[in-house]
């Protein structure tokens, strides 16, 4: 169909009278994207806009929703895509970096449009160019969603249905895939970047995108209606406690207390439900770790974004196709103890590794942190006890509670409220034992007072009146007792004045 684009370029010989004028071949460098996988053009699919008007007009141009495509658009895309396959040389394309490869594809597609004399407006041509580049080099229909910084989660339920979470609310997106084969191909492209695979023999996989966003894929035959892809996006700008104050997740005084807790090396467990912001809060607390401390992180999928210079990041490994080679979270935590850590950060505690983390907290690794799924601070402590029992440890219940009480200093509870907002609902100290019961005290809690006319939850953070917390001596050791006293006094005065 098309002639060569040059002896050392991207074109390859084809039948037909027309020729594409040669374009200069960019210098080949190591590719930043995975080797491109060509996807056939999308089929026409009807789209239904279900988002409220406020969600339809994001601030950035990348966030702007596109109008529904017509049959003519998809026919044109199919023809251009077929011609591109006949023209492009993948072996040469794979040698280029992402930007150079994208420019080369745009040049070829523009030539194809000119030769075939398609009647297209400039905006339609730009949209077609972007779609084809995304299919060849990126993640296809997902690219517009990945470009939007206001999206927290992307949930693909098979080829025909995609939901997104914006401002704490889940809405349906207009994005669709051609079929389940295209969706599975994109899933395989994502997980292959971190050396993992997803197919019928290995249908469940956790992975991450280049920007650190967490990805989960479950494929047929386990997913009946087609591959299910879930992406927990990371914001480009890492949140800090000041921004959490701005969003109303915590008061300035409460944020000051959290800063001190992170600074004075309290052992912290962050508790909360799914999507409550546990990892975000953990990232915020790690921002107050001194730069001269050696920190080791252990995660199932690397998400934490520590800014300190002396950080070692570890990640678990699933078993291979023969069922061998698995490295569990407990293996990582146990190995941490041989790496001379000053702090151990466990991204998510969900099994018997809790026992090794508690042992580390209790043997000189002060300031260690982790997250646990639980709905209250008291339930968090009970879950830790249950996870130790499920790990096969045959210790008396009182002994297990003594280990927990002697290891954990503070439990911070995060919650996602029914209006989609996220709040830090408790800052709770673990005091010790009275008989067989772990004793705790709240420094601060969040009280819901009702909702406004827009359905938004109205509440306030209140002080419990504790003037001298249990970690006071630790704060004094780090010369932070005055700042801690001032924050607690300000919190109490604000509560009394409300």
C-alpha positions as MATLAB code, in Angstrom:
seq = 'XXXXXXXXXXXXXXXXXXXXXXXXXXXXXXXXXXXXXXXXXXXXXXXXXXXXXXXXXXXXXXXXXXXXXXXXXXXXXXXXXXXXXXXXXXXXXXXXXXXXXXXXXXXXXXXXXXXXXXXXXXXXXXXXXXXXXXXXXXXXXXXXXXXXXXXXXXXXXXXXXXXXXXXXXXXXXXXXXXXXXXXXXXXXXXXXXXXXXXXXXXXXXXXXXXXXXXXXXXXXXXXXXXXXXXXXXXXXXXXXXXXXXXXXXXXXXXXXXXXXXXXXXXXXXXXXXXXXXXXXXXXXXXXXXXXXXXXXXXXXXXXXXXXXXXXXXXXXXXXXXXXXXXXXXXXXXXXXXXXXXXXXXXXXXXXXXXXXXXXXXXXXXXXXXXXXXXXXXXXXXXXXXXXXXXXXXXXXXXXXXXXXXXXXXXXXXXXXXXXXXXXXXXXXXXXXXXXXXXXXXXXXXXXXXXXXXXXXXXXXXXXXXXXXXXXXXXXXXXXXXXXXXXXXXXXXXXXXXX';
ca = [
       0.000    0.000    0.000;
       2.750    2.419    0.922;
       6.318    2.720   -0.263;
       9.363    2.865    1.972;
       9.902    5.898    4.162;
      13.642    5.614    3.725;
      16.239    2.902    3.730;
      16.847    3.137    7.467;
      13.519    4.558    8.581;
      10.282    2.993    9.756;
       8.540    2.190    6.475;
       8.497   -1.255    4.997;
       7.727   -2.182    1.421;
       4.111   -2.744    0.430;
       1.916   -3.162   -2.627;
       0.311   -0.186   -4.327;
       1.164    2.774   -6.447;
       1.170    5.457   -3.771;
       4.291    6.360   -1.856;
       4.804    8.151    1.426;
       7.454   10.824    1.296;
      10.362    9.987    3.611;
      10.669   11.662    6.974;
      13.928   12.156    8.884;
      14.561    9.214   11.213;
      15.151   10.295   14.843;
      18.181    9.022   16.725;
      17.454    5.686   18.372;
      17.654    5.606   22.131;
      16.553    3.143   24.791;
      12.737    3.023   24.943;
      11.051    4.376   28.048;
       7.789    2.567   27.290;
       7.406   -1.160   26.853;
       7.760   -2.566   23.344;
       4.711   -1.310   21.442;
       1.796   -3.621   20.878;
      -0.504   -2.652   18.031;
      -4.198   -2.804   18.834;
      -6.897   -2.842   16.166;
      -9.155    0.151   16.000;
     -12.000    0.569   18.487;
     -15.512   -0.397   17.381;
     -18.318    2.138   17.754;
     -19.918    2.033   21.166;
     -22.719    4.213   22.432;
     -21.767    6.380   25.356;
     -23.968    7.610   28.126;
     -22.984   10.629   30.126;
     -23.962    9.998   33.727;
     -21.613   12.329   35.552;
     -23.021   15.471   37.139;
     -22.220   18.743   35.340;
     -19.525   19.639   37.877;
     -17.604   16.534   36.871;
     -17.900   17.245   33.150;
     -15.611   20.250   33.018;
     -12.258   19.499   34.638;
      -9.811   22.345   34.824;
      -7.035   21.011   32.589;
      -7.338   20.443   28.803;
      -6.313   16.806   29.310;
      -9.279   16.385   31.609;
     -11.798   17.653   29.037;
     -14.338   15.004   28.057;
     -14.559   14.160   24.381;
     -17.843   13.989   22.472;
     -19.267   10.622   21.514;
     -17.612    9.179   18.395;
     -19.524    8.535   15.176;
     -19.489    5.499   12.910;
     -17.500    7.504   10.344;
     -14.814    8.228   12.930;
     -14.337    4.548   13.724;
     -14.345    3.580   10.039;
     -11.660    6.164    9.345;
      -9.610    5.065   12.327;
      -9.802    1.442   11.215;
      -8.529    2.281    7.728;
      -5.716    4.495    9.027;
      -4.701    1.887   11.579;
      -4.550   -0.856    8.945;
      -2.407    1.354    6.730;
      -0.136    2.162    9.680;
       0.429   -1.544   10.333;
       1.459   -2.023    6.715;
       3.846    0.921    6.860;
       5.549    0.987   10.243;
       8.630   -1.008   11.245;
       8.220   -2.069   14.878;
      11.843   -3.088   15.295;
      12.957    0.467   14.505;
      10.162    2.016   16.556;
      11.171    0.047   19.665;
      14.611    1.691   19.605;
      13.178    5.161   20.170;
      12.154    6.915   23.349;
       8.455    7.544   23.872;
       8.370   11.109   22.550;
      10.364   10.366   19.394;
       8.257    7.273   18.660;
       5.077    9.301   19.104;
       6.309   11.972   16.663;
       7.248    9.322   14.109;
       3.797    7.732   14.304;
       2.152   11.143   13.940;
       4.218   11.819   10.794;
       3.197    8.492    9.227;
      -0.483    8.926   10.115;
      -0.521   12.452    8.686;
       0.949   11.098    5.445;
      -1.691    8.364    5.350;
      -4.517   10.867    5.863;
      -3.121   13.051    3.063;
      -2.727   10.182    0.578;
      -6.162    8.696    1.264;
      -7.691   12.193    1.179;
      -9.862   11.782    4.269;
     -12.185   14.716    4.909;
     -11.376   15.636    8.524;
     -11.281   18.833   10.530;
      -8.086   19.774   12.350;
      -9.587   18.825   15.731;
     -10.777   15.452   14.402;
      -7.356   14.779   12.924;
      -5.639   15.638   16.230;
      -8.025   13.360   18.129;
      -7.368   10.524   15.696;
      -3.598   11.028   15.988;
      -3.786   10.951   19.785;
      -5.970    7.828   19.833;
      -3.675    5.890   17.529;
      -0.538    6.945   19.450;
      -2.180    5.807   22.681;
      -3.068    2.449   21.157;
       0.446    1.846   19.847;
       2.631    3.288   22.614;
       0.470    3.795   25.686;
      -2.421    2.159   27.452;
      -5.047    2.779   24.802;
      -8.399    4.160   26.004;
      -7.008    4.478   29.558;
      -4.609    7.279   28.622;
      -7.138   10.166   28.934;
      -8.101    8.927   32.413;
      -4.492    8.498   33.500;
      -3.816   12.092   32.404;
      -6.504   13.478   34.718;
      -5.155   14.359   38.143;
      -8.632   14.691   39.659;
      -9.312   10.950   39.386;
      -8.466    8.803   42.420;
      -9.520    5.369   41.121;
     -10.171    3.786   37.730;
     -12.348    0.644   37.760;
     -12.763   -1.279   34.495;
     -15.446   -3.982   34.651;
     -14.863   -5.698   31.334;
     -14.580   -3.992   27.968;
     -17.926   -2.184   28.060;
     -17.964   -0.490   31.466;
     -15.497    1.851   33.159;
     -16.051    3.755   36.420;
     -13.929    6.479   37.992;
     -13.823    8.062   41.428;
     -13.806   11.866   41.421;
     -14.043   13.914   44.622;
     -14.881   10.805   46.597;
     -17.828    9.840   44.376;
     -17.949    6.987   41.861;
     -19.340    7.861   38.423;
     -19.391    6.050   35.084;
     -16.898    7.164   32.439;
     -17.489    7.325   28.692;
     -14.330    5.251   28.106;
     -14.890    1.873   26.439;
     -12.631   -0.828   24.983;
     -13.106   -2.532   21.621;
     -13.456   -5.959   23.262;
     -12.076   -8.030   26.122;
      -9.053   -9.024   24.049;
      -7.930   -5.409   23.782;
      -8.489   -4.898   27.511;
      -6.504   -8.025   28.406;
      -3.695   -6.954   26.076;
      -3.449   -3.590   27.865;
      -3.472   -5.365   31.257;
      -0.613   -7.596   30.093;
       1.291   -4.540   28.895;
       0.928   -2.915   32.330;
       2.000   -5.903   34.426;
       4.902   -6.832   32.133;
       6.609   -3.558   33.106;
       7.239   -4.920   36.603;
       8.134   -8.422   35.467;
       4.759  -10.025   36.131;
       2.208  -11.782   33.967;
      -1.536  -12.226   33.759;
      -3.272  -14.892   31.682;
      -5.505  -17.935   32.163;
      -2.828  -19.831   34.083;
      -2.039  -16.827   36.321;
      -5.265  -14.797   36.374;
      -4.606  -12.563   39.427;
      -1.852   -9.972   39.488;
      -0.809   -6.871   41.430;
       1.418   -4.392   39.632;
       2.113   -0.681   39.365;
       2.325    1.995   36.699;
       5.516    4.000   36.070;
       4.164    6.829   38.253;
       3.641    4.456   41.203;
      -0.120    3.996   40.808;
      -1.305    0.633   42.143;
      -2.846   -1.821   39.675;
      -4.852   -4.993   40.274;
      -5.906   -7.293   37.445;
      -8.140  -10.342   37.621;
      -8.689  -12.076   34.307;
     -10.952  -14.840   32.984;
     -11.827  -17.515   33.890;
     -12.002  -15.978   37.389;
     -13.564  -12.768   36.100;
     -16.697  -13.976   34.335;
     -17.576  -10.858   32.314;
     -14.073  -10.100   31.084;
     -10.884   -8.768   32.700;
     -11.425   -6.522   35.731;
      -8.787   -3.800   36.041;
      -8.529   -1.526   39.085;
      -6.060    1.361   39.244;
      -5.478    3.342   42.451;
      -3.903    6.490   41.067;
      -1.143    8.491   42.698;
      -1.339   12.242   42.528;
       1.547   13.917   40.757;
       1.962   16.265   43.708;
       2.468   14.316   46.920;
       0.074   15.410   49.649;
       1.374   16.702   52.970;
      -0.259   17.473   56.303;
      -0.775   21.128   55.406;
      -2.920   20.070   52.452;
      -4.861   17.623   54.649;
      -5.608   20.576   56.926;
      -6.782   22.567   53.918;
      -9.109   19.721   52.900;
     -10.542   19.539   56.436;
      -9.201   16.031   57.153;
      -7.519   17.295   60.331;
      -7.226   20.570   62.267;
      -3.969   22.569   62.290;
      -3.470   21.616   65.942;
      -4.092   17.946   65.192;
      -1.621   18.126   62.298;
       0.945   19.580   64.686;
       0.466   16.617   67.024;
       0.897   14.201   64.093;
       4.105   15.966   63.064;
       5.492   15.517   66.553;
       4.416   11.848   66.635;
       6.338   11.245   63.399;
       9.340   13.259   64.547;
       9.832   11.678   68.010;
       9.816    8.096   66.691;
       6.563    6.825   68.127;
       5.570    3.404   66.844;
       2.472    4.133   64.760;
      -0.266    1.988   63.251;
      -2.607    3.724   60.801;
      -6.025    2.093   60.784;
      -8.864    2.565   58.324;
     -11.133    1.016   55.745;
     -10.493    0.605   52.026;
     -10.016    3.967   50.314;
      -9.881    5.896   53.594;
      -6.455    7.400   52.846;
      -4.192    5.198   54.981;
      -1.282    5.165   52.520;
      -1.607    8.909   51.926;
      -1.465    9.559   55.666;
       1.501    7.210   56.043;
       3.294    9.155   53.301;
       2.560   12.387   55.167;
       3.958   11.073   58.458;
       7.146    9.791   56.842;
       7.830   13.340   55.700;
       8.880   14.180   59.294;
      11.501   11.455   59.575;
      14.985   12.920   60.017;
      17.140   12.760   56.900;
      19.967   10.913   58.684;
      17.806    7.881   59.587;
      18.002    4.617   57.631;
      14.477    3.641   56.599;
      13.443    0.319   55.028;
      10.002   -0.067   53.454;
       8.236   -3.394   52.816;
       5.224   -3.468   50.470;
       3.211   -5.839   48.338;
       3.196   -3.206   45.603;
       5.595   -0.284   45.980;
       3.479    2.814   46.687;
       5.259    4.811   49.369;
       7.088    7.930   48.206;
       9.619    8.701   50.907;
      11.734   11.793   50.345;
      14.625   10.916   52.673;
      18.009   10.132   51.087;
      18.638    6.881   53.009;
      15.710    4.648   52.021;
      15.706    0.982   50.968;
      12.510   -0.147   49.197;
      11.527   -3.820   49.245;
       8.650   -5.516   47.444;
       7.140   -8.984   47.759;
       7.204  -11.464   44.903;
       4.403  -13.849   43.913;
       5.111  -17.508   43.085;
       6.062  -18.404   39.534;
       4.004  -20.631   37.258;
       5.401  -23.724   38.998;
       4.285  -22.332   42.369;
       7.830  -21.632   43.564;
       9.914  -18.590   44.359;
       7.355  -16.676   46.439;
       8.727  -14.019   48.791;
       6.131  -13.052   51.403;
       5.782   -9.905   53.463;
       6.963  -11.835   56.502;
      10.135  -12.834   54.659;
      10.821   -9.162   53.918;
      10.153   -7.964   57.467;
      12.360  -10.696   58.935;
      15.128   -9.821   56.484;
      14.800   -6.128   57.414;
      16.079   -6.914   60.889;
      19.410   -7.985   59.347;
      19.786   -4.756   57.358;
      20.415   -2.389   60.284;
      17.215   -0.385   59.925;
      16.392    2.525   62.186;
      12.773    2.522   61.063;
      10.740   -0.175   59.326;
       7.717    0.949   57.312;
       5.254   -1.781   56.276;
       2.866   -0.569   53.596;
       0.017   -2.848   54.642;
      -0.064   -5.386   57.447;
      -2.476   -8.178   56.604;
      -1.053  -11.417   58.018;
       1.444  -13.038   60.319;
       4.086  -10.420   59.498;
       2.403   -8.307   62.185;
       4.212  -10.402   64.797;
       7.627   -9.658   63.279;
       6.762   -5.958   62.997;
       5.752   -5.843   66.657;
       8.975   -7.599   67.591;
      10.924   -5.001   65.613;
       9.059   -2.145   67.307;
       9.914   -3.658   70.680;
      13.610   -4.303   70.005;
      15.083   -0.906   69.243;
      13.474    0.030   65.902;
      11.468    2.915   67.336;
       9.442    4.951   64.882;
       8.323    1.971   62.818;
       4.966    2.332   61.069;
       2.362    0.298   59.216;
      -1.272    0.312   58.094;
      -4.074   -2.108   58.951;
      -7.645   -2.451   57.696;
      -9.917   -1.748   60.673;
     -12.846    0.538   61.487;
     -11.843    1.740   64.971;
      -8.610    1.912   67.011;
      -9.924   -0.771   69.365;
     -10.788   -3.024   66.416;
      -7.304   -2.399   65.022;
      -5.716   -3.848   68.171;
      -8.106   -6.824   68.066;
      -7.214   -7.473   64.410;
      -3.516   -7.503   65.268;
      -4.234  -10.107   67.914;
      -6.266  -12.159   65.431;
      -3.557  -11.993   62.743;
      -0.990  -13.301   65.222;
      -3.302  -16.211   66.056;
      -3.881  -16.957   62.356;
      -0.103  -17.045   61.849;
       0.053  -20.212   63.947;
       1.629  -18.681   67.047;
       0.471  -20.576   70.152;
       0.922  -17.796   72.667;
      -1.523  -17.054   75.476;
      -3.932  -14.225   74.683;
      -2.595  -12.108   77.544;
       0.975  -12.474   76.277;
      -0.054  -11.370   72.786;
      -1.828   -8.313   74.199;
       1.219   -7.456   76.292;
       3.375   -7.565   73.150;
       0.924   -5.273   71.332;
       0.661   -2.845   74.272;
       4.435   -2.749   74.672;
       5.097   -2.168   70.984;
       2.451    0.216   69.601;
       2.446    3.801   70.867;
      -0.218    5.471   68.719;
      -3.119    4.326   66.534;
      -4.313    6.896   63.968;
      -7.767    6.173   62.557;
      -8.699    7.346   59.063;
     -12.210    7.091   57.603;
     -13.987    7.750   54.354;
     -17.389    9.234   55.153;
     -20.552    8.568   53.169;
     -20.269   11.899   51.311;
     -16.888   10.825   49.938;
     -14.808   13.045   52.226;
     -11.909   11.620   54.219;
     -11.248   12.474   57.837;
      -8.765   11.520   60.536;
     -11.275   10.460   63.175;
      -9.044    9.400   66.098;
      -5.565    9.941   67.421;
      -5.402    7.235   70.088;
      -2.584    6.341   72.487;
      -1.903    2.811   73.689;
      -1.214    3.183   77.413;
      -0.539   -0.355   78.608;
      -2.388   -3.226   80.270;
      -4.926   -3.433   83.082;
      -5.470   -7.094   83.818;
      -6.157   -8.748   80.453;
      -7.298   -5.559   78.697;
      -5.248   -3.138   76.586;
      -5.817    0.402   77.841;
      -6.098    3.250   75.316;
      -6.900    6.953   75.462;
      -8.001    9.330   72.713;
      -6.113   12.588   72.254;
      -8.518   13.759   69.567;
     -11.613   12.462   67.814;
     -13.975   13.569   65.086;
     -17.644   14.092   65.985;
     -20.290   14.151   63.243;
     -22.950   16.806   63.838;
     -25.153   16.315   60.763;
     -25.087   17.353   57.124;
     -25.657   20.542   55.147;
     -28.191   21.171   52.369;
     -25.737   19.751   49.793;
     -25.504   16.423   51.619;
     -21.999   17.112   52.923;
     -21.123   15.778   56.367;
     -20.735   18.498   59.007;
     -18.554   17.702   61.998;
     -15.629   18.880   64.081;
     -12.452   17.579   65.643;
     -12.571   17.804   69.432;
      -9.918   17.458   72.096;
     -10.465   14.949   74.888;
      -8.664   17.210   77.357;
      -5.508   15.088   77.751;
      -2.838   17.609   78.686;
       0.099   15.221   79.088;
      -0.002   12.255   76.707;
       1.737    8.963   77.399;
       4.542    9.757   74.926;
       5.369   13.020   76.720;
       8.768   11.770   77.909;
       9.635   10.737   74.372;
       8.687   14.226   73.140;
      10.857   15.774   75.847;
      13.779   13.560   74.808;
      13.514   15.072   71.321;
      12.988   18.608   72.705;
       9.431   18.755   71.358;
       7.491   18.966   74.631;
       6.758   22.698   74.351;
       5.405   22.401   70.835;
       3.325   19.400   71.891;
       1.903   21.228   74.930;
       1.047   24.277   72.803;
      -0.757   22.135   70.200;
      -2.767   20.244   72.841;
      -3.690   23.476   74.665;
      -4.799   25.130   71.422;
      -6.866   22.061   70.537;
      -8.604   22.103   73.924;
      -9.307   25.836   73.813;
     -10.832   25.517   70.359;
     -13.031   22.659   71.593;
     -14.234   24.686   74.587;
     -14.867   27.766   72.471;
     -16.931   25.884   69.876;
];
